[in-house]
Amino acid sequence: MADRRTVWLFDLDNTLHNAGASAFRYFDGAMNRYIEEHLQVSPDEADRLRADYWHRYGSTLLGLIRHHGVRPSHFVRHTHAFPGLERELVGHPHDLAALRRLTGRKIVLTNAGRDYALRVLKALRLDGLFDEVIGIEQMRLFGQIRPKPDARMFKALAARLGVHPSRCVLVEDTLLHQRSARSVGMRTVWMQRWVKHHAHGPEVGVYLHRRPPYVCARIKTLQQLRRLP
């Protein structure tokens, strides 16, 4: 699957680290508090909106932008502070070596904020292994936030990187994002390492033993990427 012209697009949470055991719990609470305060709704309604927008749009922020005019920078600043993040992160000890051996360009593409992503990578000692880190603030088209799973964003990203989408491989835990990436010609890899016990949002209860037609391969470790056909 890979050669030096391959562009690897890595999700961050529940792909490069076990966010289900750390970050997702924090983000749920932080986003609920943000929605409750800035939309002036009850705690139950804030929780409902957060989950509903994530399921409908693949990103709570996108729903808040579309329906409530929330500014992305304001949302990220108030929901991504995460005190004590570094102490809670759970990664995998072999990922560092696996990423170093992987040929091609490597990019982190996350619907979380870029500063948060940089903190996670540094704490996991994965900083310096990626050519670029793209957070939700950088996923823009015509001045509008277009995060995963927006197919237009995937096509525009490939064009900006100077490659055909078929040269890109999205490594993700979220099936909705993979389906969109595959629709524009990208190859897709379903990272299942933490989905079974630490799934969150749309991936809760997903059946791991199937391979949907838009998923090119399933893996449980990053080491397996080098052995994919």
N, C-alpha and C positions, 0 to 999 in steps of 0.2 A: 504493500500500500504506500510505502514512503520512499522518497528519494530526496535529494537536496533541494528539489524544486517544490516539495510539499510544504504547505502552510498549515500548521497545527493550530487550531482555535480551541483553547482549553477554557471550559467553564471553571469557576473557582469553588463555590460552596457545594459540598457533597460530591466534588470531583477531585479537587486537589487536597481537600481536607474534610474532616467529618463535621460539617456544619450542623447536622442534626443533633449533635451532642453538645453544641456550644452556641454558635452564632445565631442560628434560627430562633432559639428561645429568646435571646436578647432582642433580635429584630422584631419579633412578634409584639413584645411588650412595648418597645420604643415606638413602633408604628401605631399601635393602638393608642398610646398616650398622645402622639402627635395628632391623630385623627380626632380624638376626643376633644383636645384643646382647640385646634384650629378650625374644626367644623362644628364645634359646639354640639356634640351628640353624646349620648349615653355610652358608658363602657361597653355594653352589649352591642350597640349599633356600630361602634368603632371596630370591634372585633369582626362583626359580620361584614362590614365594608372592606376591611383589609383582606379577608379571605376571599370574598366575592371578586374583588378586582384582580387578585392573583390568579384565580381560576379562569376568569373571563379574558384577561389580557396578557397573562404571563408575567405581570409586574403590578404590584400594588400602586406604585408611583404613577404608572401610565393611567390607571383609572382615576387617580386623584387629579391628574392634569386634565384629563378629558372632561370630567364631571364637576370639578370644583376649582379649576384654575390655579392649582398649587404650582409654585415655582420649584423646579427640580433642585436647584442649589439650596434653597431653604429647607426642603425635605431631607436631603442628604445630610446637611449640617446638623439637623436636629435628631436624626435617627441612626447615625453611624458613629457616634462618639465611642461607644462600647468600652467603658473603663474596665481594665483588667483583661482585655482580649487575649493578650499573649499567654496568660496563665491557663486559659481554657482551651486553647487550640489542640486538636488531635489530628495528626497527620499520619503518614506511613514512612517508616525509616528507609525504605528502598526507593522512594520517589526521586530523591536527589540524583542518585546514580542513573536511574532509568531516563530521566529527562536529559542528563548530560550526554547519554549515548544516542539519543534520538536525533536523527538527521533532519534537516529542514528548518524553516523559520517557525518559531514558537511564540504564540501570542495568547495572553489571557483576555478572555472576552466575558465580562461578568455584568449582570444586571444590578450588582451592588455598586457602591461608590468607589472611585478609583483610589482615594486615599486609604480606605478600608482594605482594598485589595493589596495595596503595597505593604500595609502593616502585616497582613496575613502572610504574604510571601516572605517578608523579612523574618518573621518569627519562626517560620518553617524552614528557613535557610534555603529557600527557593528563589530569592531575589537574585538577579543577575543572570538567570537561566532563560529569561524571556526577552525577546526582541522588542516587545511592546506590551503595555498593560492598558486595556480599554475598559473603562467603567461606564456606567449608564449615562453619565453626563456627556461622554464623547460620542454616543450613538445618536447622531443627529442627521436629519435630512431636511433640507429647506428650512432650517431653523427650528425644527420640531424634534423632540425626543422620539426616537424610534428604536426601542430596545428589542432584544429577543422576545418573542419569536417573529418579528417583522421581516418578511422575506425581502422587502426592498432594502432594508439595512444590510442583509447578508450580501445581496448583489452589489450594493454600493461599496461595501468593505472589500470584496474581491477586486473590484475595479480600482480602488485606491491602492491596493497592494500590488496591482499590476499582474494579476494571475487570473486564469479562468476559474470559475467556481469549482470545477472538477479537481483542481489542485489543492483545494481546501478540505481539511478533515476536522469536523466539529466533534470534540470529545465532551460529552454532556451526561448528566444524570436525568435531565428533563426531556421527556419524549416529545412534548409540544414543540420545543425548540428544534429538536432533530427533524421532525416532520417538515417544518418550515425550511430548514437548511437544505434538506434533500430535495425539496420542490424546486430549488434554483440550481440544482446540480452538484451540490457539495456532498462529500462522503460523510457518513455519520457513525460515531462509535458511542454505544451506550455504556457508561461507567456505572457498574452495579455494586461497587464495593460497599457502599454505606446505605444503599437503598433498602435493603431487606429489614434492617433493624433501626435505621435512623431516617427513613423517608419523611418528607414534609411537603405540605401543600398538595399540588396535583399528583405527586408520585405516591401518596399514601395508598396502600392497598393494591398497587399495580402488580400484575402477574409477571414475575421475572423470567419464567422459563419459556416465554414466547419471544419471537423476534419479529416485530412488525415489519412490513415490506420497506418502510423508509429507513430502517436501521440496518446499516451495512455490517456491523459486528457488535458483539457484546464482550466486555472485559470486566475483570475484577481487580486487576493491577495495571499500573502504567507500564510495567515490564512487557506485558503482552502486546503493546503497540508495535514493537519491532518485529513481531512474528506474524502480524496480520498479512493476509494475501494482498 
